[in-house]
Amino acid sequence: MAICIMNQKTGLVLGISSVDRETLVLPIVRVVDQMKRMGKILAGAVTAILLLMCLAIGPIWIRSHFAADYLSIPMGGGSRFQMGWSHGVCFAGRVEMPLGEPVINSYPPIDLKMVAGSDPQFHLIGNLGYVYDSERRMVFVPIWLMVILLGAVAGRIVYRRVRRREENAGSAGFLEN
């Protein structure tokens, strides 16, 4: 196979070279194989992180029924980012509060439904909901829902990897009936 090397601006032929097909195809195949391998490594790392998060949330769920913990970090302009858990619910969002330093606090759990019942800005369906007004912008998610979602995403990644491995083994003739 001959390859013609041209300058695109001038249209002049710079050279003609004789190259065999393997010289062109093999480097491309190597790059594709390396990209597939990198994808597998990345999928494995994401799966491991998701499963660790799923396992780490379990003790938090149990603790949330005995203590409410939160972290509050100043964002500037008198607002703070807060996240924490209480009574089986994880919450996160922005709160207008003029404290200067980050705060980590723990107190007895608060029943979110009682607080929401007295405040018309809370929008809840069970323990899932949000509050959005001039002083608070927060989301509330049941911790059990987070565990299920993280586990489902990790399970889906593992399922796809196993299925793809079986398909590759079958196409290579390793899984003959």
Buried (B, 14 or more C-beta within 10 A) or exposed (E): EEEEEEEEEEEEEEEEEEEEEEEEEEEEEEEEEEEEEEEEEEBEEEBEEBBEBBEEBEEBBEBBEEEBBBBBEBEEEEBBBBBBBBBBBBBBBBBEBEEEEEBEEEEEBEEBBEEBEEEEEBEBEEBEBBBEEEEBBBBBBBBBBBBEEBBEBBBEBBEEBEEEEEEEEEEEEEEEE
